[in-house]
Each structure stands twice: as C-alpha cells, then as structure tokens.
Amino acid sequence: MPWEDSYLGRLRAITGAEPVLMTIGARAVLRDDAGRVLLIQRNDNARWAFPAGTMELGQTLTDCAIREVYEETGLTAHAVTPFALDSGEALHTNVFGATYQHVALTVRVDSWSGDLVRVTDETLDAAFFAVDEFPEDLSGSVRPILERLARFEAGDPFTLA
C-alpha cells in the first residue's frame, strides 16, 4: 500500500510534520540456511536495515511483521518468535522532517518461503549478508538487535528496552 494510504500517512496528512507522533510497529530478523541475515536498503535514507514498518489499524504486531517482510522482500514469513520490544526515549526525524517516537516489536522469522525481490516500492535493494560482511551504510539498530537475538537464543528472556 502506498504510504499516503497507510494509517500513519493519513494521520500525517491531518497533523502535518510538526507534532511528534508515537508509532508502533514491528521489525523482522530473517536468516537463510547459511545463517546469513536478510537486510533491505530503505528507499527513504538508503541505509541497510531489517524489514520493518508501522502497524495498520486492525492488525496485530505479528501480522505487521509478516506483512512488512512480504512488502519489502517478496518473502512470506510463516512463523515468527518475538524476542524484544523497544520503546526507548529516542526521537527519530525522517527525511520529510516528521518526528516520531517508535515502539517496535522485534521478531525472529522461524520459517519462510518464496523468492527474494530485491527492489520494491519501499526498498532500493535487499540481500542476505554474513554478519562480518554487512554493507557500509548500516542502520545503527542492526548490530544491537542481533546481539539481543543471540542472548535470547542462548536462554535470556524477552528484552524490554
């Protein structure tokens, strides 16, 4: 769906860029059989990040994560496991000058199918990367999220930050 038609796009059309809005959404960590991590190159800032986005009305956070994976990569996530919820105090201003405080559920994609689509309406590229071969323009959230996932998979509890 085009951004203008999304819940957040419609809300921004009413409020304009000025007020800080709180958003809730999801991001997904998806790995291939070789353990490489799927990253998308965002079309708004050209940084490499996990598939992610804002929840739509009537949708669950799990549905949001699954939808974002599909919209940004063409892959269908079949099962996910939540492992972190980030609700930090940091504010983020996008390339259009609108400021947000994000609350994001992060999930591990446990099973998926399909063929990777590298370019979509929301992405400039998408690819699987070995952790030691990440691209240069990496989002600052990628490595901390992978560290949390490693701790979760080692037996630590769900992270609330």
CORHUJO-V850458 format. One record per run of one state. SS is the DSSP state (H for helix, E for strand, C for the rest). FROM is the first residue (numbers start at 1). TO is the last residue. If there is no record, write none. Layout:
BEGIN
ss=SS from=FROM to=TO
ss=SS from=FROM to=TO
END
This chain:
BEGIN
ss=C from=1 to=2
ss=H from=3 to=5
ss=C from=6 to=6
ss=H from=7 to=15
ss=C from=16 to=20
ss=E from=21 to=29
ss=C from=30 to=30
ss=E from=31 to=31
ss=C from=32 to=36
ss=E from=37 to=42
ss=C from=43 to=47
ss=E from=48 to=49
ss=C from=50 to=50
ss=E from=51 to=54
ss=C from=55 to=60
ss=H from=61 to=73
ss=C from=74 to=75
ss=E from=76 to=86
ss=C from=87 to=91
ss=E from=92 to=93
ss=C from=94 to=98
ss=E from=99 to=113
ss=C from=114 to=122
ss=E from=123 to=129
ss=C from=130 to=130
ss=H from=131 to=133
ss=C from=134 to=137
ss=E from=138 to=138
ss=C from=139 to=140
ss=H from=141 to=153
ss=C from=154 to=158
ss=E from=159 to=160
ss=C from=161 to=161
END
